[in-house]
Amino acid sequence: DIQMTQSPASLSASLGETVSIECLASEDIYNNLAWYQQKPGKSPQLLIYYASSLQDGVPSRFSGSGSGTQYSLKINSLESEDAATYFCLQDSEYPFTFGSGTKLEIK
Amino acid sequence: QVQLKESGPGLVQPSETLSLTCTVSGFSLTSYGVNWVRQPPGKGLEWMGTIWNDGSTDYNSALKSRLSISRDTSKSQVFLKMNSLQTEDTAIYLCARSRPDNSFDYWGQGVMVTVSS
């Protein structure tokens, strides 16, 4: 199985700052990586698919990059509504596997 | 608009079979695949399996011997059945729609299932 190592586990940042979250795959996943935002009691929301494609309706403050085994999600100009847990999903190979999540706190 | 909603029993006895339903709206099961994912308390997400738009299925090999996913396209419902439940199967169970690139674009809110006597 492909292991997805996500870091950091938690993050605290101020309004207006920029943060990055990383996912490292145990083998090449050929850009088959998606990023999600989940708020307590809510369904996960797709932010980025195929490593860097922005899902319709998602603010352009969110961006994804990476290739091979290393991928990152960047959030520019943090807003209070960005407080959430973020996780990645590799859908390159069965079984699809998830990162362990990053909890983002807005100071 | 696209919606998915899971339903099923909140409590299941050990060794029994879990049956869950994912009722979808806003899209056709003959056009999109649907996944089942679960999250045990305090743990990460685990992909369980997918039923594709053509009715074929793929399962997580860790669960394959216990798991079955099926559908009723006329009712826009996808079913999960998993037997021989143990306490470690206690989790929130979610269904999610597959995009053509295999990422999951819409998710249900999930249903909590507790395995306990």
Boltz contact constraints between the chains, C-beta under 6 A:
constraints:
  - contact:
      token1: [A, 34]
      token2: [B, 103]
      max_distance: 6.0
  - contact:
      token1: [A, 43]
      token2: [B, 107]
      max_distance: 6.0
  - contact:
      token1: [A, 43]
      token2: [B, 109]
      max_distance: 6.0
  - contact:
      token1: [A, 44]
      token2: [B, 107]
      max_distance: 6.0
  - contact:
      token1: [A, 46]
      token2: [B, 105]
      max_distance: 6.0
  - contact:
      token1: [A, 49]
      token2: [B, 101]
      max_distance: 6.0
  - contact:
      token1: [A, 49]
      token2: [B, 103]
      max_distance: 6.0
  - contact:
      token1: [A, 50]
      token2: [B, 101]
      max_distance: 6.0
  - contact:
      token1: [A, 91]
      token2: [B, 102]
      max_distance: 6.0
  - contact:
      token1: [A, 91]
      token2: [B, 103]
      max_distance: 6.0
  - contact:
      token1: [A, 94]
      token2: [B, 58]
      max_distance: 6.0
  - contact:
      token1: [A, 95]
      token2: [B, 47]
      max_distance: 6.0
  - contact:
      token1: [A, 95]
      token2: [B, 60]
      max_distance: 6.0
  - contact:
      token1: [A, 96]
      token2: [B, 47]
      max_distance: 6.0
  - contact:
      token1: [A, 98]
      token2: [B, 44]
      max_distance: 6.0
  - contact:
      token1: [A, 98]
      token2: [B, 45]
      max_distance: 6.0
  - contact:
      token1: [A, 100]
      token2: [B, 44]
      max_distance: 6.0
